[in-house]
Amino acid sequence: MSAVFLIASLLQGTTGFGFGMLPMALLPFLMSVRYASVLVAMLAVFNAAYLVWSLRKSIPWGVLFRLLIGSVVGLPLGVYLLKAAPESFIKRIVGVMVIVYSVYHVVNQRRRDKKAKLLPLWWSYPTGAVAGSLAGAANVAGPPLIFYLYSQPLGRDVLRSALASYFLVASFAKSGLSIAVGLAEWSMIAYAVVLPFIWIGAKIGLELGTRLNRDMFANVVLVTLAILGIILVVKG
């Protein structure tokens, strides 16, 4: 499990996404999807907090605020789905989101040379709501956020800081809601073992993010995720 979170935090630090998608694509094969969802959210708080502090000078406060307003509606709905929906449904949500983002990333790379379509600012509100519901249910808020943020004229560090800041607030809120509705299962041993790996992965990822070809790294991970996503959708 530590290796999963090491790679997830490395991916998040390098590209700005992945801390939720990678563990949620793998952990349901090892444990209850509900337990995995809450565990990932609680650990994401620590990972995102480190990234936000490191990238704090690049946070786009206006964009972030609008996304978070939308998530006020989506997060409680997502946590309700996590508690009430069948596990197979949650697994399929994860699988579909992983596949959707993998396909989107490939298409987006092919269009990289073309001018991206600038989405209007009001899109940030429904984007935040959809991302919040996906975060609350399965920690896969990345695809709608990336779809919106990549349409904006934002630099690499601004993108990474916006994603990390959203994930920090959303993961913290989800953790609180999960505790309130009785979904949280505490395991201090798990946290004690995993947290150092998260810190190491995030630290290395931040450094690699300025040097490594992030698309090449992301492609390798996304191909693997897409295969896992298909398995999750089929098996449920």
Stockholm file with secondary structure:
# STOCKHOLM 1.0

chainA/1-236         MSAVFLIASLLQGTTGFGFGMLPMALLPFLMSVRYASVLVAMLAVFNAAYLVWSLRKSIPWGVLFRLLIGSVVGLPLGVYLLKAAPESFIKRIVGVMVIVYSVYHVVNQRRRDKKAKLLPLWWSYPTGAVAGSLAGAANVAGPPLIFYLYSQPLGRDVLRSALASYFLVASFAKSGLSIAVGLAEWSMIAYAVVLPFIWIGAKIGLELGTRLNRDMFANVVLVTLAILGIILVVKG
#=GR chainA/1-236 SS CHHHHHHHHHHHHHHSCCTTHHHHHHGGGTSCHHHHHHHHHHHHHHHHHHHHHHTGGGCCHHHHHHHHHHHHHHHHHHHHHHHHSCHHHHHHHHHHHHHHHHHHHHHHHHTTTSCCCCCCGGGHHHHHHHHHHHHHHHSCCHHHHHHHHTTSCCCHHHHHHHHHHHHHHHHHHHHHHHHHTTCCCCCHHHHHHHHHHHHHHHHHHHHHTTTSCHHHHHHHHHHHHHHHHHHHHHHC
#=GC SS_cons         CHHHHHHHHHHHHHHSCCTTHHHHHHGGGTSCHHHHHHHHHHHHHHHHHHHHHHTGGGCCHHHHHHHHHHHHHHHHHHHHHHHHSCHHHHHHHHHHHHHHHHHHHHHHHHTTTSCCCCCCGGGHHHHHHHHHHHHHHHSCCHHHHHHHHTTSCCCHHHHHHHHHHHHHHHHHHHHHHHHHTTCCCCCHHHHHHHHHHHHHHHHHHHHHTTTSCHHHHHHHHHHHHHHHHHHHHHHC
//
